[in-house]
Amino acid sequence: MADGVLSPGVNLEAFSQAIAAIQALRSSVTRVFDCLKDGMRNKETLEGREKGFVAAFQESLHSVSRDLGELERLSNLVGKPSENHPLHNSGLLSLDPVQDKTPLYSQLLQAYKWSNKLQYHAGLASGLLNQQSLKRSANQMGVSAKRRPKAQPTTLVLPPQAGLVATPELPILPHDSLREGSEKRIKDLFLLLRYVDDVINRIDRMFPEMSIQLSRPNGTSAMLLVTLGKVLKVIVVMRSLFIDRTIVKGYNENVYTDDGKLDIWSKSNYQVFQKVTDHATTALLHYQLPQMPDVVVRSFMTWLRSYIKLFQAPCQRCGKFLQDGLPPTWRDFRTLEAFHDTCRQ
Amino acid sequence: MLSKKLELLGAEKHGAFGVDCETYHTAAAISSQGQTGKLMYVMHNSEYPLSCFALFENGPCLIADANFDTLMVKLKGFFQNAKANKIESRGTRYQYCDFLVKVGTVTMGPSARGISVEVEYCPCVIANDCWNLLMEFMQSFMGSHTPSIPSVFGTKHDSIYSPADTMVQYMELFNKIRKQQQVPVAGIR
């Protein structure tokens, strides 16, 4: 069996010789240690004893080096069987006679194919994503946020440094600042939190049919529960003033997990709201204005508010309510008119 | 025929349902106090298996636990069961996107009296909001038989729809069926 798999590059003859050489080497090495252990044998004179010992020791060392040389020569003849195999040493697994019991080899092959494919697809995806750079990245924000307090005078007077704090590294700030012992940064952090609260409060007051509950279950980043009339509820996950994630659910659906926290992962049971969730995520990416994040939040909320007539407004294009069992779930970003997903331009 | 049309539309069968209604007369002891004898209906809906609905005509609706029935047996002196008037509707549930459609045969005693169609749009909690949408959906499979807006909607304005509202509509439907022998169709929610 080994014959077939180990390919012609392997010299079986040399193999058996090499094994014999290893045995010889081992026995000669044993002899060296035996000789050392026995020490000087009884001879009449001290000189004779030393001579005899040294001679025996020399001889056995010689035989060791000879056997080692022989082994090295043979090992060159044997070659390296593993290199011929595409999977290197793991290819030897296929030689395992108990393959039926442990399907390790076939699993290994599959895993290998998988990881190859994954790498390929990941490469493609990263290429595509690089083409369309979304201007939400942290670094750009940090730079532009510096200018924000000047560009957008607010009722709350922010020190110019507050803009610096508005970078997404925020959540880890308390640690850093403690280590550095800088109280100023903590102060800035609280100012920023108050600023976020303030912006959200103003939006809340702006739309009477919309109620916004702000909570901070995980430290600094805020989570909003927006209830729109008696139509839907939206969970908005913020990162300072940038919206990270939204989930839309029905008015009668549960938005809390069993332990009373906002459930930001599970999606709605209804197809309508799953669709609206998709559109809301699109809207997040659409409303971009890195210099003025509060304007972004406000326009997103304005857009969201147009869903108050989710079940009442017919499609502006086909004039119907239903299409494939769904009401018009799309709202135009500028005109806020209702369209079916397939009716929009 | 209705079920065939629904299936053509893409609706999937999703189990069975049943609604039943028993009628109780108020006994002489109460009606002698100057009131006319009122009818009380005790209804069950397989959609809410743990509940029991007790309704007066045009009156309040009481939602109780399922063992309300045993209580009614004890109240024999005040409410008498009109056995012959038991009416029920049984049939198949269909699901199409977020719509829940229940097509049932209404039977009173041994004889079939008509067909009931219940249409529910689950995501919406305010009936008036989605009435137009429901109309359009019902037209798609019922054609000219689409009903006009149920009377419950008029009084509800924009409060939240509850299971009791469904039961009131079933009660009205059953009453209508008792009086006339035609095939009425009810659109619910």
Interface residues (C-beta under 8 A of the other chain):
Chain A: K230 V231 G250 Y251 N252 Y270 Q271 V272 F273 F311 Q312 P314 K320 F321 L322 D324 G325 L326 P327
Chain B: G10 Y96 C97 D98 F99 Y121 C122 P123 C124 V125 I126 D129 C130 N132 L133 E136 F137 S140 D158 I160
